[in-house]
């Protein structure tokens, strides 16, 4: 339970930091990261992450870091993604 509480605290900190960041996109990043943490903590080795935010899925696939305002969230997601044997990010339209 302690690990889960630590993850939640880190995610809430990421949500609250920064004032210029588009809150909708930031929430999408954090939701993806939260799901990935849950999968990792459940010892899942293969994961498909679905999001209805096409822009976020494109940013995660693009891997361009030049001046990106979401740099901290992107690098955290890529780091966690690398801990899975297989992890795909997929856009699901509403």
C-alpha positions, -999 to 999 in steps of 0.1 A, spaced: 0 0 0 29 24 7 41 21 -29 7 30 -43 4 60 -19 38 72 -31 28 69 -67 -5 88 -61 15 116 -43 39 119 -72 11 120 -98 -8 147 -79 24 167 -76 28 166 -114 -8 177 -119 -4 207 -96 30 219 -109 31 246 -136 5 271 -146 9 275 -184 2 238 -191 -31 229 -208 -49 211 -180 -68 188 -203 -36 174 -218 -19 173 -185 -47 152 -170 -45 129 -200 -7 124 -195 -13 117 -158 -41 93 -164 -18 73 -188 10 74 -163 -13 63 -135 -26 33 -156 10 23 -164 20 25 -127 -10 3 -119 0 -22 -146 36 -23 -135 27 -27 -98 4 -56 -108 34 -72 -126 18 -69 -160 44 -74 -187 23 -65 -218 1 -34 -218 -21 -15 -243 -28 21 -231 -58 37 -247 -65 75 -247 -91 96 -264 -67 125 -266 -51 122 -300 -26 150 -294 -12 133 -263 -8 100 -281 10 117 -310 33 135 -286 42 102 -269 49 86 -302 69 115 -316 96 117 -290 106 153 -299 118 171 -268 127 205 -282 111 231 -259 82 208 -250 63 221 -220 53 185 -211 89 173 -209 88 160 -173 56 140 -179 68 126 -213 101 114 -199 84 98 -169 60 80 -193 88 68 -216 107 56 -186 78 35 -172 69 23 -208 104 9 -211 98 -13 -180 72 -34 -199 80 -62 -223 55 -47 -247 36 -14 -243 15 2 -270 -2 36 -269 -34 38 -289 -58 66 -297 -95 56 -292 -119 82 -306 -149 92 -284 
